[in-house]
Amino acid sequence: MSNFAIETVGLNFNFGNQTIVKDLSLQVPKGSIYGFLGPNGAGKTTTIKILLNLLQSPPDQVFLFGKEINRNRIATLKRVGALVEQPAIYGHLTGKENLINRCILLGIKKSKAYEMLALVSLTEAANKKSAKYSLGMKQRLGIALALVSDPELLLLDEPTNGLDPNGIIEVRNLMIDLATNHNKTILVSSHLLAEIERTATHVGIINKGQLLFQGTIDELHLLSKPMLEIDVDKTGEAAAFLRQSGYEITDQTAKKIIIPFVSTKVSGMVNTLLIQNGFTVSSLYQQRKDLENLFLDITKNN
Ligand SMILES: Nc1ncnc2c1ncn2[C@@H]1O[C@H](COP(=O)(O)OP(=O)(O)OP(=O)(O)O)[C@@H](O)[C@H]1O
């Protein structure tokens, strides 16, 4: 049995003669929240549509729950819920009516509608016309609609796009609840790392249809090497002195020197060394490149 809810193996996809997805090998572990990241136009929506078989992949390149998608279309897609682009909501109906309609359509008992309203915290707004919902509430209703059939895998294409900070937090908390307490695997796309950094357990970064990084969020953090920033007087002399003493200088400005962070002990030694040799150190702190900058670095070099 495959441990991956989604696996693509060297996936290629073209629109006409334009290559949109190139040799893409995604591995989305069961139970993960997989942040699918990339700048605008990177190919995220196209990939999600391929995973939903809305766009057809070449044979033997896309596997859901270990099964090849084209040969097992119905069986695999039954286990998937999705929110791609705008949620399909009827504005003149209430949230509850939208969900009941979906239940009827899928032949599922109506009580599921109430269960879903509670799950996405819309019980209080159940009888309000959904046209009057805030964007965040509409997104949550969209997710509830995708969840009616109780799918194991949820594909969410930029679900926080256009939401205010409250809406973003609501959707973020909902994703964590679904993965942690309801056994869902979630693939969520975004062009902003900061938006999924706190929710994702795994990350795949693509640009121009190619996978540039894939791993756990901790592995991504490891890529952003910590630095030691030293605010010191006579920086030119101090840098030369540190270099002579065997330290590598990463960067140097008028007021500070930056060296790779090794340990707090080594930081203390550097401090003592500078002071003992007549330099005035006003501060010394560990700095880690934030993930957003790391993301920009990874995608700009592509
Ligand atoms: N139906 C289509 N026909 C031709 N080209 C398309 C079609 N749909 C998308 N593209 C092109 O494919 C590329 C990838 O688009 P896609 O929407 O997958 O990117 P994305 O990463 O989801 O970006 P965004 O965050 O802007 O939605 C873009 O260059 C886009 O213009």
The ligand as a Tripos MOL2 file, in Angstrom:
@<TRIPOS>MOLECULE
LIG
   31    33     1     0     0
SMALL
NO_CHARGES

@<TRIPOS>ATOM
      1 N1         -6.2640   26.8460  -20.4410 N.pl3     1 LIG1
      2 C1         -5.0360   27.3130  -20.6540 C.ar      1 LIG1
      3 N2         -4.5150   27.4350  -21.8880 N.ar      1 LIG1
      4 C2         -3.2580   27.8760  -22.1010 C.ar      1 LIG1
      5 N3         -2.4160   28.2440  -21.1080 N.ar      1 LIG1
      6 C3         -2.8560   28.1560  -19.8540 C.ar      1 LIG1
      7 C4         -4.1900   27.6920  -19.5520 C.ar      1 LIG1
      8 N4         -4.3560   27.6940  -18.1920 N.ar      1 LIG1
      9 C5         -3.1700   28.1540  -17.6790 C.ar      1 LIG1
     10 N5         -2.2840   28.4280  -18.6660 N.ar      1 LIG1
     11 C6         -0.9040   28.9050  -18.4790 C.3       1 LIG1
     12 O1         -0.2220   27.9690  -17.6860 O.3       1 LIG1
     13 C7          0.7220   28.6080  -16.8290 C.3       1 LIG1
     14 C8          0.5090   28.1540  -15.4070 C.3       1 LIG1
     15 O2         -0.7460   28.6170  -14.9450 O.3       1 LIG1
     16 P1         -1.3690   28.1500  -13.5650 P.3       1 LIG1
     17 O3         -2.7130   28.8210  -13.4400 O.co2     1 LIG1
     18 O4         -1.3110   26.6950  -13.4600 O.co2     1 LIG1
     19 O5         -0.3500   28.7930  -12.5330 O.3       1 LIG1
     20 P2         -0.5010   29.0380  -10.9750 P.3       1 LIG1
     21 O6          0.7800   28.6240  -10.3780 O.co2     1 LIG1
     22 O7         -1.7430   28.4160  -10.4770 O.co2     1 LIG1
     23 O8         -0.5950   30.5950  -10.8990 O.3       1 LIG1
     24 P3         -1.6620   31.5410  -10.1590 P.3       1 LIG1
     25 O9         -1.2250   31.5980   -8.7430 O.co2     1 LIG1
     26 O10        -1.4760   32.8400  -10.8960 O.co2     1 LIG1
     27 O11        -3.0180   30.9100  -10.3880 O.co2     1 LIG1
     28 C9          0.5260   30.1050  -17.0420 C.3       1 LIG1
     29 O12         1.5380   30.5310  -17.9330 O.3       1 LIG1
     30 C10        -0.8260   30.1960  -17.6870 C.3       1 LIG1
     31 O13        -0.8900   31.3150  -18.5250 O.3       1 LIG1
@<TRIPOS>BOND
     1     1     2 1
     2     2     3 ar
     3     2     7 ar
     4     3     4 ar
     5     4     5 ar
     6     5     6 ar
     7     6     7 ar
     8     6    10 ar
     9     7     8 ar
    10     8     9 ar
    11     9    10 ar
    12    10    11 1
    13    11    12 1
    14    11    30 1
    15    12    13 1
    16    13    14 1
    17    13    28 1
    18    14    15 1
    19    15    16 1
    20    16    17 2
    21    16    18 1
    22    16    19 1
    23    19    20 1
    24    20    21 2
    25    20    22 1
    26    20    23 1
    27    23    24 1
    28    24    25 2
    29    24    26 1
    30    24    27 1
    31    28    29 1
    32    28    30 1
    33    30    31 1
@<TRIPOS>SUBSTRUCTURE
     1 LIG1         1 GROUP 0 **** ****
